[in-house]
């Protein structure tokens, strides 16, 4: 029993110290060491207590990991918004901009945004195209080029897929409304 108590206290103190590096006070040291001793009285109690501490540590690390990446993902989104019109923008280029490998960037980006890089870039481009279609009278090929597509047919295909109507229909509907 004393050995289990020693292990639990060691686990708790270590978890508390590590947690303080991430978020101070998130896993406080035990207020009542006697309670820990009570948990150590049985193998099941010690196991349950250890699982609780490890689950708290895991949740804290997961939250910290997400927070840690939020700044990079915000920078990536900003970079995409500033450079979506560049037809050469790529996952590799954005990953390099935020200091990630392309594969790591893809994983983190989709976890944080719920969209792949290509889905996000396409959504940004489509929104920009919708704005251009309602302002002015530019040709479809010019709008396609202005939002980063070299091929106006591919642009029209994507626009209709995402919006439900062709760019021409979208423009005429916005002029009517």
DRENDRENZA-535053 format. One record per residue: x, y, z of N, C-alpha, C in turn. Coordinates in Angstrom, 3 decimals. Layout:
! residues N
       n.u       n.v       n.w      ca.u      ca.v      ca.w       c.u       c.v       c.w
         X         Y         Z         X         Y         Z         X         Y         Z
...
***
This chain:
! residues 177
       n.u       n.v       n.w      ca.u      ca.v      ca.w       c.u       c.v       c.w
     0.824    -1.186     0.000     0.000     0.000     0.000     0.880     1.267     0.000
     1.942     1.273     0.801     2.803     2.457     0.846     3.485     2.693    -0.503
     3.819     1.605    -1.179     4.445     1.743    -2.482     3.441     2.363    -3.471
     2.177     1.922    -3.457     1.146     2.510    -4.326     0.959     3.992    -3.978
     0.953     4.310    -2.687     0.819     5.696    -2.243     1.985     6.529    -2.790
     3.186     6.015    -2.678     4.370     6.701    -3.191     4.233     6.933    -4.694
     3.804     5.909    -5.440     3.656     6.050    -6.894     2.585     7.090    -7.252
     1.466     7.037    -6.541     0.399     8.012    -6.820     0.855     9.437    -6.517
     1.504     9.628    -5.386     1.987    10.967    -5.038     3.031    11.442    -6.057
     3.896    10.548    -6.463     4.912    10.892    -7.452     4.244    11.269    -8.783
     3.244    10.494    -9.198     2.503    10.795   -10.422     1.819    12.156   -10.312
     1.175    12.397    -9.205     0.441    13.642    -9.026     1.371    14.856    -8.995
     2.471    14.750    -8.294     3.427    15.863    -8.219     4.039    16.120    -9.600
     4.412    15.044   -10.297     4.989    15.198   -11.636     3.969    15.810   -12.592
     2.729    15.311   -12.545     1.673    15.859   -13.402     1.440    17.333   -13.084
     1.437    17.680   -11.823     1.219    19.065   -11.407     2.335    19.967   -11.934
     3.577    19.498   -11.840     4.708    20.294   -12.324     4.659    20.473   -13.837
     4.352    19.396   -14.552     4.264    19.495   -16.011     3.104    20.394   -16.428
     1.988    20.243   -15.739     0.809    21.051   -16.056     1.080    22.535   -15.812
     1.856    22.849   -14.787     2.178    24.252   -14.503     2.959    24.900   -15.641
     3.718    24.104   -16.382     4.452    24.648   -17.527     3.496    25.040   -18.645
     2.378    24.331   -18.735     1.393    24.585   -19.786     0.350    25.591   -19.325
    -0.238    25.321   -18.165    -1.286    26.182   -17.616    -1.197    26.119   -16.095
    -0.569    27.107   -15.485    -0.366    27.076   -14.030    -1.661    26.846   -13.255
    -1.577    25.958   -12.276    -2.699    25.673   -11.395    -3.739    24.731   -11.967
    -3.519    24.207   -13.173    -4.534    23.360   -13.798    -4.653    21.987   -13.138
    -3.559    21.477   -12.607    -3.594    20.237   -11.827    -2.872    20.533   -10.515
    -3.638    20.949    -9.520    -2.996    21.326    -8.251    -2.500    20.104    -7.489
    -1.482    20.297    -6.644    -1.042    19.193    -5.791    -2.172    18.843    -4.824
    -2.170    17.648    -4.280    -3.294    17.239    -3.424    -3.405    18.102    -2.175
    -4.639    18.533    -1.898    -4.880    19.301    -0.676    -4.855    18.381     0.542
    -5.293    17.157     0.343    -5.391    16.199     1.440    -4.647    14.919     1.071
    -3.374    14.817     1.438    -2.615    13.610     1.129    -3.252    12.339     1.716
    -4.058    12.505     2.779    -4.738    11.349     3.369    -5.734    10.743     2.379
    -6.369    11.590     1.565    -7.310    11.090     0.559    -6.580    10.228    -0.460
    -5.369    10.651    -0.836    -4.570     9.862    -1.771    -4.192     8.528    -1.116
    -3.860     8.594     0.162    -3.537     7.370     0.891    -4.737     6.420     0.898
    -5.924     6.986     1.042    -7.136     6.166     1.011    -7.321     5.498    -0.348
    -7.017     6.223    -1.411    -7.117     5.641    -2.752    -6.082     4.541    -2.957
    -4.912     4.707    -2.344    -3.826     3.737    -2.494    -4.079     2.460    -1.707
    -5.097     2.461    -0.851    -5.367     1.288    -0.016    -5.681     0.048    -0.842
    -6.311     0.251    -2.016    -6.614    -0.893    -2.879    -6.003    -0.667    -4.248
    -5.743    -1.756    -4.926    -5.180    -1.670    -6.270    -6.161    -0.966    -7.209
    -7.461    -1.282    -7.082    -8.473    -0.652    -7.933    -8.555     0.853    -7.671
    -8.496     1.248    -6.404    -8.538     2.668    -6.060    -7.325     3.411    -6.607
    -6.161     2.796    -6.478    -4.936     3.414    -6.988    -4.995     3.545    -8.503
    -5.478     2.510    -9.169    -5.587     2.534   -10.625    -6.564     3.632   -11.063
    -7.718     3.709   -10.405    -8.720     4.717   -10.767    -8.171     6.134   -10.561
    -7.450     6.340    -9.462    -6.876     7.657    -9.176    -5.835     8.019   -10.237
    -4.977     7.067   -10.585    -3.943     7.299   -11.596    -4.587     7.606   -12.950
    -5.649     6.873   -13.302    -6.339     7.129   -14.570    -6.925     8.534   -14.601
    -7.482     8.975   -13.482    -8.059    10.314   -13.411    -6.989    11.381   -13.650
    -5.852    11.215   -12.996    -4.761    12.185   -13.161    -4.265    12.182   -14.607
    -4.087    11.003   -15.178    -3.591    10.909   -16.557    -4.611    11.452   -17.560
    -5.889    11.241   -17.317    -6.911    11.810   -18.203    -6.882    13.333   -18.155
    -6.728    13.895   -16.977    -6.646    15.361   -16.858    -5.433    15.885   -17.609
    -4.313    15.181   -17.480    -3.091    15.580   -18.186    -3.300    15.514   -19.694
    -3.937    14.450   -20.156    -4.180    14.273   -21.587    -5.074    15.381   -22.123
    -6.160    15.702   -21.412    -7.051    16.781   -21.848    -6.319    18.118   -21.886
    -5.507    18.366   -20.884    -4.747    19.613   -20.836    -3.793    19.706   -22.022
    -3.087    18.619   -22.296    -2.147    18.610   -23.420    -2.878    18.807   -24.740
    -4.041    18.174   -24.883    -4.812    18.320   -26.115    -5.261    19.773   -26.294
    -5.785    20.375   -25.227    -6.211    21.780   -25.311    -5.026    22.680   -25.633
    -3.892    22.420   -24.981    -2.700    23.232   -25.222    -2.227    23.085   -26.656
    -2.273    21.864   -27.171    -1.838    21.632   -28.546    -2.703    22.438   -29.501
    -4.020    22.438   -29.282    -4.913    23.197   -30.151    -4.647    24.688   -30.040
    -4.417    25.167   -28.835    -4.116    26.587   -28.647    -2.778    26.924   -29.289
    -1.834    26.003   -29.151    -0.506    26.237   -29.694    -0.565    26.452   -31.202
    -1.445    25.733   -31.871    -1.521    25.822   -33.325    -2.449    26.934   -33.814
    -3.236    27.498   -32.944    -4.209    28.488   -33.412    -3.526    29.703   -34.035
    -2.395    30.105   -33.488    -1.691    31.263   -34.056    -1.189    30.959   -35.467
    -0.648    29.756   -35.658    -0.143    29.377   -36.978    -1.284    29.253   -37.984
    -2.405    28.686   -37.543    -3.538    28.526   -38.446    -4.128    29.898   -38.790
    -4.156    30.799   -37.829    -4.614    32.165   -38.116    -3.699    32.831   -39.137
    -2.390    32.637   -38.970    -1.438    33.193   -39.941    -1.653    32.571   -41.315
    -1.900    31.271   -41.346    -2.130    30.585   -42.625    -3.383    31.139   -43.304
    -4.450    31.311   -42.539    -5.693    31.862   -43.106    -5.463    33.279   -43.638
    -4.735    34.060   -42.877    -4.431    35.426   -43.297    -3.623    35.421   -44.590
    -2.636    34.539   -44.657    -1.798    34.423   -45.855    -2.657    34.017   -47.056
    -3.572    33.075   -46.839    -4.455    32.628   -47.916    -5.336    33.794   -48.374
    -5.899    34.533   -47.434    -6.769    35.661   -47.790    -6.025    36.753   -48.543
    -4.752    36.923   -48.236    -3.951    37.944   -48.913    -3.436    37.477   -50.266
    -3.366    36.142   -50.481    -2.715    35.619   -51.678    -3.579    34.666   -52.505
    -4.880    34.596   -52.222    -5.743    33.650   -52.941    -5.741    33.891   -54.449
    -5.514    35.124   -54.874    -5.543    35.446   -56.299    -4.333    34.898   -57.051
    -3.315    34.501   -56.332    -2.117    33.934   -56.942    -2.411    32.482   -57.314
    -2.425    32.187   -58.588    -2.749    30.823   -59.021    -1.681    29.822   -58.580
    -0.517    30.310   -58.174     0.565    29.419   -57.741     0.529    29.125   -56.237
    -0.438    29.691   -55.514    -0.513    29.412   -54.078    -0.737    27.909   -53.905
    -0.047    27.349   -52.914    -0.141    25.906   -52.709    -0.035    25.583   -51.228
    -0.394    24.368   -50.922    -0.280    23.875   -49.550     1.176    23.971   -49.101
     2.109    23.649   -49.978     3.537    23.707   -49.634     3.953    25.134   -49.282
     3.470    26.079   -50.068     3.856    27.477   -49.851     3.282    28.017   -48.537
     2.034    27.674   -48.259     1.410    28.148   -47.013     2.070    27.457   -45.816
     2.339    26.163   -45.941     3.006    25.426   -44.857     4.370    26.047   -44.558
     5.093    26.386   -45.594     6.400    27.027   -45.417     6.253    28.370   -44.715
     5.209    29.095   -45.062     4.954    30.413   -44.465     4.752    30.324   -42.953
     4.112    29.252   -42.489     3.844    29.112   -41.051     4.832    28.181   -40.353
     5.811    27.675   -41.098     6.873    26.881   -40.484     6.532    25.429   -40.221
     5.619    24.853   -41.003     5.254    23.447   -40.866     5.682    22.676   -42.108
     5.805    21.369   -41.957     5.953    20.539   -43.143     4.579    20.495   -43.819
     4.535    20.256   -45.123     3.229    20.221   -45.803     2.258    19.193   -45.215
     2.749    18.018   -44.859     1.859    16.998   -44.307     1.341    17.391   -42.928
     2.226    17.907   -42.086     1.809    18.337   -40.748     0.818    19.495   -40.863
     1.090    20.411   -41.774     0.190    21.532   -41.994    -1.198    21.035   -42.392
    -1.257    20.089   -43.313    -2.553    19.555   -43.756    -3.340    18.981   -42.591
    -2.660    18.202   -41.756    -3.325    17.578   -40.613    -3.846    18.621   -39.643
    -2.985    19.537   -39.244    -3.359    20.557   -38.266    -4.437    21.486   -38.839
    -4.282    21.894   -40.093    -5.237    22.808   -40.704    -6.633    22.197   -40.742
    -6.722    20.945   -41.171    -8.045    20.325   -41.256    -8.641    20.074   -39.874
    -7.801    19.762   -38.883    -8.307    19.589   -37.516    -8.837    20.904   -36.959
    -8.139    21.983   -37.226    -8.510    23.284   -36.667    -9.688    23.927   -37.383
    -9.770    23.736   -38.698   -10.790    24.450   -39.470   -11.962    23.568   -39.882
   -11.767    22.254   -39.871   -12.811    21.359   -40.354   -12.856    21.279   -41.871
   -11.869    21.880   -42.526   -11.783    21.869   -43.985   -10.347    21.541   -44.384
   -10.197    20.947   -45.553    -8.849    20.769   -46.078    -8.356    22.124   -46.588
    -7.073    22.203   -46.862    -6.507    23.436   -47.408    -7.215    23.816   -48.704
    -7.397    22.858   -49.602    -8.022    23.132   -50.897    -9.469    23.588   -50.716
   -10.206    22.958   -49.807   -11.587    23.371   -49.551   -11.635    24.815   -49.036
   -10.726    25.136   -48.135   -10.700    26.486   -47.577   -10.328    27.514   -48.651
    -9.289    27.216   -49.417    -8.851    28.124   -50.485    -9.977    28.324   -51.492
   -10.647    27.259   -51.861   -11.751    27.358   -52.815   -12.868    28.222   -52.250
   -13.206    28.036   -50.982   -14.266    28.839   -50.357   -13.897    30.323   -50.362
   -12.642    30.637   -50.053   -12.191    32.033   -50.065   -12.300    32.601   -51.476
   -11.867    31.828   -52.456   -11.921    32.290   -53.846   -13.362    32.480   -54.328
   -14.228    31.566   -53.958   -15.632    31.666   -54.370   -16.286    32.903   -53.753
   -15.999    33.160   -52.472   -16.545    34.361   -51.828   -16.048    35.624   -52.525
   -14.773    35.638   -52.883   -14.224    36.799   -53.594   -14.896    36.952   -54.956
   -15.119    35.839   -55.624   -15.774    35.876   -56.935   -17.209    36.392   -56.808
   -17.914    35.961   -55.786   -19.285    36.440   -55.574   -19.294    37.962   -55.420
   -18.326    38.454   -54.675   -18.226    39.909   -54.488   -17.966    40.606   -55.829
   -17.019    40.066   -56.607   -16.689    40.675   -57.906   -17.860    40.598   -58.877
   -18.636    39.536   -58.790   -19.773    39.380   -59.695   -20.872    40.403   -59.408
   -20.979    40.810   -58.161   -22.020    41.788   -57.813   -21.537    43.221   -57.975
   -20.238    43.418   -58.083   -19.657    44.753   -58.247   -19.024    44.843   -59.633
   -19.495    45.696   -60.434   -18.885    45.900   -61.742   -19.426    44.942   -62.787
   -18.781    44.993   -63.949   -19.259    44.211   -65.090   -18.103    43.478   -65.765
   -17.162    42.982   -64.972   -15.996    42.295   -65.531   -16.406    41.017   -66.246
   -15.596    40.627   -67.217   -15.833    39.362   -67.924   -15.560    38.201   -66.973
   -16.221    37.080   -67.232   -16.056    35.894   -66.376   -14.599    35.422   -66.358
   -13.948    35.488   -67.497   -12.551    35.036   -67.552   -11.666    35.946   -66.697
   -11.980    37.247   -66.660   -11.208    38.174   -65.828   -11.452    37.902   -64.340
   -12.698    37.634   -63.994   -13.010    37.326   -62.592   -12.324    36.037   -62.182
   -12.372    35.035   -63.058   -11.695    33.762   -62.765   -10.219    34.017   -62.490
    -9.600    34.798   -63.346    -8.184    35.106   -63.177    -7.941    35.906   -61.895
    -8.818    36.849   -61.597    -8.670    37.703   -60.414    -8.762    36.933   -59.099
    -9.435    35.794   -59.123    -9.543    34.998   -57.890    -8.628    33.777   -57.895
    -7.733    33.699   -58.890    -6.703    32.661   -58.854    -6.876    31.482   -59.777
    -7.842    31.538   -60.685    -8.047    30.427   -61.625    -7.628    30.836   -63.027
    -6.766    30.038   -63.647    -6.307    30.299   -65.004    -7.347    29.849   -66.036
    -8.155    28.876   -65.651    -9.129    28.286   -66.561   -10.535    28.746   -66.155
   -11.170    29.559   -66.994   -12.481    30.099   -66.653   -13.560    29.014   -66.633
   -13.381    27.960   -67.414   -14.359    26.860   -67.397   -14.294    26.120   -66.065
   -13.086    25.900   -65.581   -12.933    25.229   -64.286   -13.493    26.116   -63.172
   -13.250    27.405   -63.271   -13.816    28.348   -62.309   -15.340    28.254   -62.310
   -15.954    28.266   -63.501   -17.417    28.183   -63.601   -17.932    26.875   -63.008
   -17.217    25.789   -63.284   -17.606    24.480   -62.739   -17.580    24.518   -61.206
   -16.480    25.019   -60.623   -16.372    25.091   -59.157   -17.412    26.032   -58.561
   -17.616    27.157   -59.213   -18.579    28.124   -58.707   -19.965    27.490   -58.632
   -20.377    26.844   -59.714   -21.706    26.224   -59.741   -21.793    25.098   -58.706
   -20.727    24.349   -58.555   -20.703    23.249   -57.582   -20.901    23.777   -56.160
   -20.294    24.904   -55.848   -20.335    25.443   -54.486   -21.527    26.373   -54.225
   -21.953    27.095   -55.228   -23.006    28.087   -55.032   -24.369    27.558   -55.496
   -24.347    26.642   -56.446   -25.606    26.077   -56.939   -26.087    26.674   -58.241
   -25.475    27.770   -58.639   -25.799    28.406   -59.919   -24.496    28.827   -60.587
   -24.564    29.038   -61.886   -23.359    29.469   -62.604   -23.026    30.915   -62.217
   -21.803    31.330   -62.492   -21.451    32.725   -62.201   -22.363    33.727   -62.933
   -22.726    33.430   -64.176   -23.616    34.325   -64.929   -24.988    34.420   -64.264
   -25.518    33.254   -63.848   -26.815    33.257   -63.161   -26.717    34.035   -61.846
   -25.620    33.848   -61.155   -25.430    34.557   -59.870   -25.436    36.064   -60.102
   -24.720    36.484   -61.117   -24.651    37.916   -61.437   -26.036    38.460   -61.814
   -26.746    37.727   -62.658   -28.063    38.235   -63.095   -29.054    38.253   -61.924
   -28.988    37.275   -61.047   -29.865    37.270   -59.875   -29.559    38.437   -58.931
   -28.263    38.730   -58.768   -27.908    39.830   -57.880   -28.293    41.183   -58.478
   -28.305    41.268   -59.813   -28.722    42.511   -60.468   -30.226    42.707   -60.346
   -30.971    41.586   -60.343   -32.432    41.661   -60.222   -32.852    42.056   -58.808
   -32.094    41.503   -57.790   -32.465    41.687   -56.397   -32.015    42.973   -55.870
***
